[in-house]
């Protein structure tokens, strides 16, 4: 499979404030890419630029070799998107709105499939003005997916969804990716992105500070260990004496971002200090940990 989306040295300013600085990345066909960053980092701005919704000050976007800009939307025929809030007609039912979207693209047969996949059957024939936040969010996602797009752009799609709906969405997106659909998704629910994404883009202050596979990102920070001890004060003294970095929680010594040999060194220090070890638990470095580490290193705020 090839590259479906290329963002090339994208610059964007609002007045005198530059919000995107030479943003460069690509999305491969069939991949789910998580766009992660603190509030105000520029995630929604990038997505709007990809969709030709805002003018940019430099650089460009192309989808399958076709340029996209505020005056050139031809490449968006095979793109579905939900940006910030779903656009819905309050006096139309959900089914009518999906049919309207689908009929324009010859995809009417997809309406029932997406209703079932999103679990909307119980309320889909009610006027959308009666929908809860979660119902409206599901409808917005369904509108983005109903036409079998090759590229899907989703900005915080999990807002307002209950745990079952989040799982249903995750399963649906993974199935779409397995069939070759590419997905660029942002969310503050990092634990869900970790289960979902193949690749990760970390954005801070309008700069891409990391573009990595999810597996590589999780592995680069090492692992963590929780060492339950019999006497925490004694353990803290032993670790301090050995000049070994640590944290504490409850009756445990916590090692974060442990590298090769760190656990053995810590255990040796504890044993030498006469501390009894009750248990040792390993935790893999997760997306949230990697993200927070990078925000700290880059001087950002999560």
N, C-alpha and C positions, 0 to 999 in steps of 0.2 A: 504493500500500500504506500501511497505517496503523501504529500503535504496538501492539506485542503485550505488552510488559512496561514497567511504570512503577514505579520505586522512588522513594518520596517522603519526603524528610527523615528517613531511617532513623537511629535512634540505638540503640546496643546497648552494654551494660556487662556485664562479668563481675565481680561483687563491686563493689569501689570503682574498678575500672579501666574507663574508657570506651574502647571499641575502634572504634566507628563514631560519627561526628559529622555528623549531618544529611546523610547520603548521598542524593544526588539524581541520577537518570539514567533514561534510557529506552532501549529496544531496538526498532528498527523491524522490521517483517515483512520477511523475506528478507535481513536483514543479519547478518553475522558481526561480533561485537563482542569485542575483546580486552580483558580485565581484567588490568592489569599493575601490579605493585607489589613492593616488597621483602618479604622474609619478615616476617610479623607485621603487615603493613599492614591486614589485614582482608578479604582476598579470599575465603577459604573461609567466613568468617562471613557475608559478604554473600550468598553462594550458598546457604548453609543457611537464611538468613532468607527468601530468595526461595521456597524449597521448603517453608517452614513447619516446618522441623525444630527451630528454636529460637525462644523468645519474644523480642520486641524491647521496648525501653523507650520508643520513640516513633517516629512516622512509620508508613509502611505500604507494602505491596506489592500491586499488582493485575496480573492477567493478563487481557487483553481485557476490562477493566472489572470483573472479579470479584476481590474481595479474597482475599488469601492470608494465613493466620496459622497459629499452632500448633494452632488449633482449627477452621480452615476450609481444607479441601483440595480443594474441588470444582473449582477452576480448574486443578488439576494433572493433570486427566485427559488433557490433550494435551501433557504435558511429559515429557521424558526427561532423566535426569541420571546423572552419575557424579561423586561427591564423594569426594575423597581416595583411598579404596581400594575396589576393586570388591567387592560383596557376592556371594559365590558359595557354592554347596553343594558341598563337597569330594568327595562320593561320587556325585554326578550328573555325567553327561557335559555338555559344553558345549551339545550339540544339545538335550538334555533341558531344560536350564535356559532356553535361548532359546524352546523350545516352550512351556514353562510360562508365561513372560512373555507370549508372543504369543497363546496360547490364551485368556488372561484378557481380552484386548482384541479378539478376533476377527481377529487378524493372522497366523494360522498360515502363510499363503502367503509371508510376508516372511522366514521363517527361512532358507531356502536362499539367498535374495538377499543377506542380510546376511553369511552365512557366506562366500560368494564374495567380496563386496566387502572384507571384512576379512582375506581370505587365511587362513582357519582350517580349510580342508578336510582337511588332513593329520592333525589331532589332535582335531577337534571331537567324535569319538565315544569319546575316552578320558576317564576320570574326571578332574574338574577338579583333584583333589589332586595329579596328576602334572604339572600345567602349570608352566611357568616364569613369572617375573614378567611378561614381555612377553605371554605367552599369556593370563594372567589379565587383564591390562590390556585386551587386545583383546576378551575376552569381556565385560568390564564395559562397554566402549564399545558393543559390539553390543547388549547388553541395553538400553542407553539409547536406541538408535536403532531397534530392531526394530518398534516400534509406530507408526512414521511420526508422531512427535510434531511439533507446530507450533513448539514451543520446546524447545531442547536446552541444558542446563547442563553444562559439562564442566570439571572442576577438575583441572588438570595431567594431561590425558589422554595426553600423549606420554611420560610416565614409563615407562621400561623398554622402549620400542619401538625397534627397529632402524631405520636410515635408510629402508629400503624400506617398512616399516610406517608410518612417519611420513608418507611421500609418499602412500601409499594412503589414510591418514586424511585428509590435506589434500584430496586429490582428491574423496573421498566427501563431505566437509563442503561443499566448493564446489558440488558437484552438488546437494546438498540445499538449499543457500541459493538456487541458481538456480530451484528449484521452489517457493520461498516459505518454507522453514523458517528460523526465526531461531535464532541460536546465540550463547550467551555462553560464552566460553572463557578460561581462565587457563593460563599456561605460563611457565616461566622460559626457554624456548627462544625468545628474541625474534625471531631470524631466521626462524623458522617462522611466528610470528604475523604478521610483516611480509608474508609471502607470502599469508597467508590472510585477514586481517581487513579489513573495510570501515571500521570505526570503532574507536577506542581510548579506553579509560578508564584514566587513571593515578591510582593510589591511593597515598597515603602517610599514615601515622599516622591511619588511619581517615577521611581526608578525600579526596574526589575533587578532585585538583588540575588535571586536564585532561580534557576530553571533546571529542574532535576526530575528523575523518575521518583515515584513515591518510595519505592524500596531503597534507593540510594540515599534519599534524604533521611529516612528513618535510621539507617545504619550508620550514617556519618557521625552522629552524636554519641556513639557508644551506647551502653546500657546502664540501667540503674539497679541498685541492690538495696533491699531492706533487711537489715540485720537485727533481729530481735535479741535483746540481751537481758541478763538477769539483774543488772544494776546500771541504770543509765548514767548516773553521775560518775561512777567509776569508769564506764566506757568512754564518756566524753573526755575525762582526764587522760586516758590512755591514748585516744586519738590525737588530742592536742599535743601530748608529749612527743608523739611520732610525727608531728607537723603534717598530718594527713587531713585534707579538706573533707568536711562532712556536714550533714544536716541532721536534725532529729525530728521524730514524730512519735508521740506516745512513749513507748518503752523501746524504741528502735533507733538505730543509727542508719541514716540514709546516705548512700553514695549515688551521686548523679553524674551522668556522662562518664562512667567508669571506662577506662582503657585497659588494655592487656596488663595484668599484674596488679591492678589496683585492689581487687578483692583480696588477693593473697596478702598483700601488704597490710591491709586493714585488719584482716583476721589475725595476722601475726602480732600486730600492735595490741589488739584486744587480749589475746591469750597471754602475751607478755605482761599485760597489766592486770592479769588475774580475773578477767571478765569471762563469765560463762556464756556461751553462745546458745540461744534457745532455738532459733531457726534463721534460714537465709532464703529470701525470695528474690527472683530476678524479674525486672520489668524492662521490656524493650523500649527504646527511645521512640516516642510517638510524634505525630505531626505537630501537635500542640507544643510539645517540648522543643522540637526543632524550630518552630515558628518563633516562640518566645526567646529562644537563644539568639536567633538572628536579629530580632527587634532590639535586643539588648546590645548586641555587637554593633548594629548599624545606628544606634542612638535613637531608635524610634520608640513609639508608644503603641502597645497592643490594645 
